Structures are given as C-alpha cells and as structure tokens.
Amino acid sequence: MGNSTEDRVLSVKDVAEMCRVSNETIRRWIRKHGLKAYNTEGGLAIKIIESDLRVFAEDLNVFVDWAYLDRREEA
C-alpha cells in the first residue's frame, strides 16, 4: 500500500469513472499493466488504494480526474 495514512480505498467503478474508461479497462490494467489492487475479505470486491492509482497514473501517463473524489465526498 501507499505511504499516506489517509489513502482512500476506491472501487473499480470509482477508478473507471475517474479515468473515464470502462470497469473492464480497469480490470485489464490490474491483470496486464500492473495496477495494484486488493480483494476484500471473501474476494467479492476489488479495491484500489489511491496512492497506488497515483503511481500507476504517473508511470503510464493515464488521465485521472482527481476532483471526482471531492465531488463524491460532497454528495
């Protein structure tokens, strides 16, 4: 995981919306391109740590709408 104790835990859907791609694209990035992800207990959901997404996006020059997180928290 990342270094920050305030890292947010994101769903595949959140990350897809932030990157303006499909859920399947996020799953492909996890499987084939090294986006770090974690299964929840029971393995029913895939979660991505914000700092891991930041590293991935910087390394591969992927667009991320970081303001999405603020808008989501305001809702």
Number of C-alpha atoms within 10 A of each C-alpha: 13 13 8 9 7 9 14 13 14 17 16 20 16 18 25 18 16 16 19 13 13 14 17 12 15 22 16 13 15 17 12 9 12 11 19 17 22 14 11 10 8 6 8 8 11 16 19 23 19 20 18 18 19 16 15 17 15 11 9 9 10 12 12 17 11 13 9 15 15 9 9 9 7 7 5
